[in-house]
């Protein structure tokens, strides 16, 4: 299914779409999309989401990598990814 923006920076959720599905379609980690929209529940059909401009590339964390190694500093990592957590297999922006 092709996703398209309603207006620049906004997206209307279609039936059956999940946060992960929408986030990955726009090249974002799900927690970044959730933080941008103050989400605490699952998405619903017709909901309008703010899509932040991706400030990096989506990357899957491998063993031995650190926040500083991935983003230059721990503060940059937290700002870009809306979390201080880092674990193997996690999708992050770098």
FITOR-25114 format. One record per residue (C-alpha): x, y, z. Coordinates in steps of 0.1 Angstrom, whole numbers, padded with zeros to 4 digits. Layout:
<recs>
{{X,Y,Z}}
...
</recs>
This chain:
<recs>
{{0000,0000,0000}}
{{0014,0034,-0010}}
{{0013,0061,0016}}
{{0009,0097,0007}}
{{0008,0129,0027}}
{{-0024,0149,0031}}
{{-0004,0181,0033}}
{{0033,0186,0038}}
{{0040,0171,0073}}
{{0006,0155,0078}}
{{-0007,0119,0072}}
{{-0042,0104,0076}}
{{-0041,0069,0090}}
{{-0059,0042,0069}}
{{-0078,0012,0082}}
{{-0055,-0015,0097}}
{{-0023,0006,0098}}
{{-0002,0004,0129}}
{{0023,0029,0143}}
{{0052,0007,0132}}
{{0038,0004,0096}}
{{0034,0042,0092}}
{{0067,0050,0109}}
{{0088,0027,0088}}
{{0070,0038,0056}}
{{0083,0073,0063}}
{{0117,0061,0074}}
{{0112,0069,0111}}
{{0116,0048,0143}}
{{0081,0043,0158}}
{{0090,0060,0190}}
{{0099,0092,0171}}
{{0065,0093,0154}}
{{0048,0085,0187}}
{{0067,0113,0205}}
{{0059,0138,0178}}
{{0022,0131,0181}}
{{0020,0125,0219}}
{{0006,0090,0213}}
{{-0003,0068,0242}}
{{-0027,0045,0224}}
{{-0027,0026,0190}}
{{-0037,0045,0159}}
{{-0072,0047,0146}}
{{-0086,0051,0111}}
{{-0088,0087,0100}}
{{-0064,0100,0126}}
{{-0041,0128,0114}}
{{-0004,0124,0123}}
{{0024,0150,0121}}
{{0053,0135,0102}}
{{0085,0151,0113}}
{{0112,0158,0087}}
{{0137,0129,0091}}
{{0170,0143,0103}}
{{0190,0113,0094}}
{{0190,0078,0081}}
{{0172,0048,0096}}
{{0197,0023,0110}}
{{0195,-0010,0129}}
{{0218,-0011,0159}}
{{0245,-0039,0160}}
{{0265,-0052,0190}}
{{0292,-0029,0204}}
{{0277,0003,0191}}
{{0271,0033,0214}}
{{0250,0064,0213}}
{{0282,0085,0209}}
{{0295,0063,0181}}
{{0262,0065,0162}}
{{0253,0102,0166}}
{{0285,0120,0178}}
{{0272,0125,0213}}
{{0247,0111,0237}}
{{0227,0144,0236}}
{{0224,0142,0198}}
{{0212,0106,0200}}
{{0185,0115,0226}}
{{0174,0145,0206}}
{{0171,0126,0173}}
{{0156,0094,0187}}
{{0135,0107,0216}}
{{0150,0081,0239}}
{{0182,0074,0259}}
{{0178,0036,0254}}
{{0200,0017,0230}}
{{0198,-0020,0223}}
{{0208,-0045,0195}}
{{0182,-0046,0168}}
{{0167,-0012,0176}}
{{0158,0011,0147}}
{{0174,0046,0152}}
{{0181,0077,0132}}
{{0217,0085,0126}}
</recs>
